[in-house]
Amino acid sequence: AFKIMTDPFVGSLTFVRIYSGKLVAGSYVLNANKDKKERIGRLLEMHANSKEDITVAVAGDIVALAGLKDTITGETLSDPDKPVVLERMEFPDPVIKVAIEPKTKADADKMATGLIKLAQEDPSFHFSRDEETNQTVIEGMGELHLDIIVDRLKREFRVEANVGAPQVNYRESISKISEVQYVHKKQSGGSGQFADIIVRFEPLEAGSGYEFKSEIKGGAVPKEYVPGVMKGIEESLPNGVLAGYPVVDLRAVLVDGSYHDVDSSVLAFQIAARGAFREGLRKAGPRLLEPIMKVEVITPEEHLGDVIGDLNSRRGQVNSFGDKPGGLKVVDAFVPLAEMFQYVSTLRGMTKGRASYTMQLAKFDVVPQHIQNELSAAKQEEASTA
C-alpha cells in the first residue's frame, strides 16, 4: 500500500501496486505487517476524474481497494497462505509544528475526525494534544505542508480554527561522556522504595538514535530490575534538559548499582533512571540541534546576488550555483529551518515574482550558543509561569 485517500462517496481507499499474482474483488488478503486479514470490498481502477469497478487486477496494475480497515501506507498485503513482508517505507520525523484551536465545540468534533483521516493519508503528518497548554499541535515537514493541512481541514471538513505561529521542532543531544550515581530512597510506612544505579551517558554519531546497554556483573542489580532502568530512561527521552525537546544520538550504559531485598522493585529502578537521566545529561554538555534544510532556488541572473546575500543573512551556507535554460541560475544552499519562515514572500518581493524555491530536510546540526541560550531561557520562563 503506497497511499491512503478518503473519498466522500466510497470512504477510505487504499492504493496498491500488485507485484505478483492477482487480486479479486471480495477476496481476503493478509496484512503481513500486522498479521491481520482484510477483506477487499471493492476493486477500483482509478482514472483522472472517475473510477471504475473491476473484478480482477493482475501483476503490474495499480488499483484502489475499498473496505480495508487496518492497513496504512507502507504495509504489505499478501496471500494469507503465503505471507510476504516487503521493505517498509521510511518517513522522516516532522520538523515544524503549530498550535491549532477550533472556534466552537462543533468545530472541535469535526477537527478531531479530520485530523485522524489526514494522518492516515499522510504518514509524515502528526498531531497530538499538549497537556500543559491544552492545545492541539499539528506537525509536518514545512510551512507549506501545514498550510495545506489547515486548508483541507477548512475546505473538506468545514472546520473553522485559529492557527498559531510556526515553531521549529528542535532536538537535544550531548557532547561528552558523563557518569552519575542516583539513589532513589523513599520510606512511608510499610515497605519502602530503594534503587541505586550508576549510569554512563555517551554521545553517538549524528543519526544514530538511542541505545541502551547493561554492563552489570555479579548481580549488583538483579536482571529483573534492568528493564525498569531501561524504561525510565526511554520515557525521559522526549523531554531534554535544555528546552524540553526530544533527545537523540545517545547511549545509556548501566554500569553498577545496588538493591534492597525488600524495598527494591522495577518501579523504584524506573524512578531512579529518570533521575539519573536528568543529572547525567546536565553533566554531559547538552546541546540543541536544529533542522537544516537543503534549499534550491531558481532565479533570473540579475537577481542572483540578492538571493545569495539573503540566504547568507539567514545563516545559510551556499554550496554551489549553476545555469538553467532561459538565462536562469540555480542556487543550492543549506539553511536552518528557523530562518526560512515566510521566505516565499521575501523571495517574490526580491525577484518580482520570477524566482522559485524548493527545500527538504538535510540534517540536524548544532544551534549557535546564543540561540541555544535564548531558547533555553524562554523554556525556563514558560515553565515558571505555567
N, C-alpha and C positions, 0 to 999 in steps of 0.2 A: 504494500500500500504506500503510495507516494503523495497522496493528497486527500484531505477531507474537506467537503464542502456542504453547506446547508442549503437545500433547495426548498423554496416556500411551498411547493406542491408535493414533492416526493419525500422531503425530510433529509436526513443525513445521507450523503453519497460518498462512497469510498472509491477513489480512483486507483486502479491497479494495472500493472503490466504483467502479462502472462509469460512466464519464462519457458514452461514446458507443459505438455498435456492440454487439457481443455476444462472450461468452466461451463456448468449447466445451470440455468435458472431453476431455483427451487432446491438445489442440492446443498449439502453441508460441506464446509471446509474447516480445517483446523487452524486456529491461530497458534502457530508453533511457539511464539514467544511467551504466550500466557497459558498454553496448553488448554485452550477453550475451543469448543466447537461453535461455529457461527453458521446460520442459515442464510443463503442468498435469496432474498425475497424477489428482487427483480434484477435483470441484467440489462444494462443500458449502453447503447453506442451513442457517444456524445458528438454533436455537430456544433457549428458556430453559434447558432441561435435556436437549436432544437435538440431533442433526444429521441432515440428510437429503441423500443423494446426488442431485444433479441433473445433467442433461447440458448444459443451456444456461442462461446468465444474460444479461440484456439491460441496456441503459442504465437507470440509476436503482437497480439491485439492489446490495445489499451482501452479499457472499459470502466464503467462506473457500476458499483454494486450498491443496491438499496437493501436495507434491512439489517445491516451489521450493527451490533450494539457495543462491542468491546474493543474493536480494532482501531488503532491510531496510526498516524504516519510513521513509516519506517518498520512496521511489523510484517512478518511473512505469513502468508496463507498457503496451506498445502493440503494434499490428500490426507485425510485422517489416518489412513493406513501406512502412509509413508511421510512422516514428519520431516520437514527440512527448515532450517533457520538460516536465512541469508544474512550477510553482514548488516548491522543496524546503521541507519543514518546518524551522524553526529551533528548536533545542533549547538551553536555557541550560546554561552550564557548572555543574558541581557546586559547592556552597558548603560542604559538610561532609564529613568523612571519618572513618573509624575503622579501626583495625587489627583483623584477624580471623585467628585462628590455629587450625587444625584440631587436634583432640586426638590423632589417630592417623594413620598413613600411609594407611590405608583412607579416613579422612575427608578427607585431603588430595586424593586422587584424585577422590572424589565432589564435593568443593567446587570443584575446577577445572572439572569438567563443568557443575556447577550455575551457576557464575558466568558461563561462556560463554553458556549458554542464557538466563539472566536479562538479560545485557547485550544480547543480540539482541532480546529482547522490549521492553526499556526503554532508549531512546537517552539518557535523562538520567542513567542509572546507569553508572558507570565503575569499573573495578578495575585494579590494577597491582601490581607487585612492587617493594617498596622495597629496593634493593640494599644500602643501608647497614645496615638493621636485619634484612634477610632476612624481612620480614613481608609478607603480602598486605594491601593497603589498598583498601577499598571507599569509593566516593564517591557522594553523592547530593544531593538538594535539601532535605534536612532530617532531623531525628531520626526522625520517623515513617516517612519514605521508607526509611531504612536499617533501622529496626526490622522493616518488612515484608519487606525483602530477606533479613535474617537469619532471620526466621520461616519464609520459604519454603524457604531452604536446609535448615533443620531438618525441616520438615514434608514437603516434596516430594522432597528429595534425601537425607534421612536423614543429614545432616551434624551432627556434634557439634563445636562450636567455642567457643573463648574470644574474647570481643569486648571491645576496648579502649574507653576513654572517647572521646566525640566530640571532634573537633578542627575548627576553622574553617579553610576554605581562603581565606587572605588573598591579596592581590595587592600588587605593588610598582610604584611609578611614580616620576617625577622632578618637581621643582617649578621648575627653572630650566635655562637653556641652559648646556652645558659643551662645551669643545673640548679634545681631548687628542691628543698625538702619541705613538705607540707604535712602537718599533723592536724587531723580533724578529731576533736575530742569533745564529747557532749554527755553530761550526766544529769538526768532529770527524773530521778526515782525509777526503780526497777532497772532493767538493762539499759546501758548507755550506748553510745556510738564511739567507735575508735577506728582510725585508719591512719597509717603513717607511710608516706611514699616519697621516694626520691625520683624525680623525672628530669631527663635531659631533653632540651629542645634544640634542634639543629635546622639551619636553613637548607633548603633544597634548590635545585636549579629552577628557573622560571618555567612554569607549565607542568611541574611535577605533581602538583596537588598535595595530598596529605598521606602520611604513612604513620603507622603505629608499630612499635616493636617492643617486646619484653626481653630483658636480659636477666631476669630473676633466676637466681640459683639457690639451691638448698632449701627451698620452701620458705624464704623470708616473707614472701606474700603468696599464700596458697593460690593454686591455679583457678579456683572458683571465684576469686576476687578480682582477677586480672580483667575480665570483661567489664567490671564496674569502672575500673580506671579508664579503659578504652572508651566506654560510653560517655563518661564525664567529660573527657577531652573532646570527643566528637560533637557533643551537644553544645560545647563552648565555641566551636569554630565559626559559627555565623556572626559572632559578636566580638570583634577585636578590641584591644585595649586603647587604641588611639582615638578612634572615632566611631567604633561600633560596626565596622564593615567586616565582611567575611574574610577569614584568614586562609591563606593559600601557601603552597610551596614550603611545607613544614613537616619535619619528622619528630614525633614524640617517642622517647625511649624510657620505658620503666626500668630503672636501674636497681633499686633496692627499696626496702621498706620493712615494716613490722606490723603485727596484728595482735589482737587480744582474743583469747579463746572464747569469751562470752560476748563481748561488746562489738566485735567486728562483724561487718556484713557487706554485701555487694553495694548497698546504698551508701554506707559510710565511705567506702573507697571511691564511689562515684562522686560524692560531695568533695572529698579530698582532691580528686583530679581536677574539678572545676577551680578550686583554689590554687592548685599548682599551676594551672594554665595561666591564670591572671598574673601571678607573681613571676612565672617563668618568662612570659612574653615581655613584661616590662623590663626585665634584665637582659633581654636578647636583642636589643637595638631595634625596636619595632619601627616599621616604615610603611608609608602609604603608597600604594600603586594606583596609577590611573590608566584608563584605556587610551591607547594611541591608535589613531585611525590612519589607514593608508588612503590618502586623498589624491584624486586625479582631476585636474582642472583643464578644460579645453577652452582656449581664449584666442581672440584675434591678436596678431603680433603687436599691434600698437598698445595693447593693454597688458602685455607680458610683465613689464617692470612693476606696474601697480599690483598685479596679482601676486608676484613673488614677494614684494615688500609687505603686503598684507599678511601672507602666510607666515613670514618671519616674525611679524608683530604678534602673531598668535602662538608663539613658542614653537613654530613649525620648523622642520628640517627638510629643506628642498633637496631631493636626491638627484633628480635629473629633469631635463626638459628636451622635447624633440619637436619634430614637424608633423603636421597633419595636412591633408589636401585642402586647398582653398585658402591658403595663407594663414592657417590656424596653428597654434602652438599647444603642446600638451605638457603639463607640469605634474610631476609626481613628487609627493611630499608625505612625511609623517607629521601629524598634528594631534595634540591632545584633544580628546572629545570635548572637554570642558571649554575649549576655546572656539568650538565650531557651532555653538548655538546661534541661530539667526544668520548663518553665513550666507545662505542663499540670497537674502535681501541685500547684504553688503556687496556680494559678487555682481548682482544685477545692476546696482547703482554704479559701481566702479566701471563696468564694461558696457553700460547702456543696454543691458539685457542680452548681450551677444555671447556670453560665456556660460558654460555649464560645468557641473562637477558631479563626481560620484565618490563615495567613501565606504570603507568597510573596516572592521576591526582587524588590526595587525598584531597587537601585543599589548601587554601591560608593562608599564615602566615606572620607575621611582618618581614620585612627585617632588618638585623643588621644596627645600626645607621651609621656606617662608609660607608656602601654600599649605604644607602639612601642618604647620603651627596654627594657621588661621582655621583650618577645618577642625582640628582637634579642640581648639578653644571654643569654636561655635558649638561643637557637640557637648562639651562640658557645660556651657551656658544653658543649652537646651535641656540637659539633664537636671540642672539645678532649679530650673523654673517649672519642670514637669510636676 
